[in-house]
Amino acid sequence: MADSDTPDTPRLLPDAIHRSVRPGTALLRLETTHAREGILDGAWWPRSRDVGAELPSLISALTEHLGPVTRVGLDATAWEELPTRLTVDDRVVHIDSYPVGDDTVLITRGDRDYFTLLVVPPDTTPDAARTAMARAVRADNVTEAHQILIETSTGTASPPA
């Protein structure tokens, strides 16, 4: 077994993964415990600020793992032109927009089951993105999304003024 294959070595995405993935591919990490005691349930690293290009793949990936998504809440100031709804895989998903600047996306499954995902800014370096995403999915995480982005040098999810 090579040194890089030891059980203690994390298996990470290659540095160029964000540039090399196909358009419409979601880069997503979810917490793997059922307890959901941390502040965040996962992390999402979109390729751009174009909701029409980015959100369908996120919704499809989440639907595969969590079941049907009914609503998505996004910070209105962090995205280009938010629609009020999208049709993804023949299902209508309602989009709620809020000017909150909290660096998260809120996912609703069913009537009252909510998931909160950290949004890693698209231009984040691979190392900083991996660090932020890994921290967000820790079951014992008590750090808010914005603070994780600051501490991992990713910046904020809001575009520069």
N, C-alpha and C positions, 0 to 999 in steps of 0.2 A: 504494500500500500504506500503510495507516494505521500510526502508530507502534506500536500494540499488536500488529501483525501481523508485525513484523520477525522474522527467523530467530532472533535472540538472545533474544527475549522468551519465557519459558516459558509454556506454555498451562496454566493452573491451573483447578481447579474453582471455581465461584462460592462466595462465603463461606457462603451458606445451603444448600449442597449436602447437608450431613449432616442437616439438618432436612427437606429437601424430597424426598429419595429415598424411593421406595416401601419399606415394610417388607419385609424379606426380600431387600434388595439389598445385595450386598457391595461395600464400598469397599476396593479392594485395589490394591497396586502390587507388581510383581515385577521383580527384576533382569532385565535384558534380554540379558545376556551368557551364554555357555555355560560360561565358566570357573568361575563360582561360587567366587571366591576371597575374597569378603568374608565377614564373620561372619554376616550376615543375607542371606536370599534374597529378602526382600520385607517388606511391611508391610500390616497389616489394621487398619481403623478401624471397629469394630462400633458399632451404634447404641445398644446396651444391654448389660447383663450377663446376659441371658437366653440361655443356650446353645441352647435349643430354637428360639428365634426367629432367632438370628444364625448359628449354625454351618452349617445346610443351604445357605444361599446362598454361604458361603465355600467349602464343599466342592464345590458345583456349579461355581463359577467356576474353582477349581483343577483340577478334573477336566477341564474344557474346555481348559485350557492345558497341563496336565502329564500327564494320563492319570488312571486310577482311583486314588483315595485310599483306603488301607486302614486307617490309624490316624491319630488326632489326639491329641496330648498337650497338656494345658492345666494351668495352675496352679489347683489346687483351691480356693484361697482367694480367687481373683479372680472367680469365677463363681457364679451362683445354681444350685444343684442340678445337678451334673454326672451325666448318665446314663452307663452303661457302653458303650452303643452307640446309634447312630442309623441309620435307614434313609433314605438320600438317593438319589433317582433310581433306586430299586429295588436299591440296593447297601447292604450293611451296612458301616458304618464304626465301628470300635472306638474308644472314647474312654478314654484313659489320663489319670488325674488325679494330680498331684504337688503337694505343698505347697512349691514352690520359689520362688515370688515373683519370677520372672526376667523378667516382662513379654514373654514370647514364647509362640507356639504352634508346636508341632512337628508337621509333616505328614510322613506316611510314604506313599510311593508304592512299590508292590511290596513286596519283602521287606526291602531295605536302602537304599533311596534316601530320604534325609531332607531336608526343607526347613525352615528356621527363619524364622519371620515375627515381626517386631516387632508387638506389640499396642498400638495407640494407645488410651488410655482414651476411652470414649464421650463424656464431657463436655468433651473437649479443644476449644479454639477452632479454627476452620478454619485460621488462619495457622500456629499451632503444629503442628497435625496435618500440614499440607502439608510443613512444614519437617522434621518427624520422619520422615515417610514418604519424602521425597526423600533424606534422609541414609541411611536404612536400605537403600535399593536401590542405592546407589553401589557399584560393583564394588571400589573400593579402601577401603571402610569397614572399620575395625578397632575401632570403638567398640561396646561391649556395648549391648544394648537398654535396660537400665535407665539407663545414662549418657546415651544419646541423649534419653530422655524428660526427664531432669533438665536437660540443656543446652538443650533446646528449650522448656522451661517447660510441658511437658504433664503433669508429675507422675509418677505411677507407675500401673501397670495394676491394682494392688491397691486395693480399695475402702477408704475411710477407716475407721479403727477406731471 
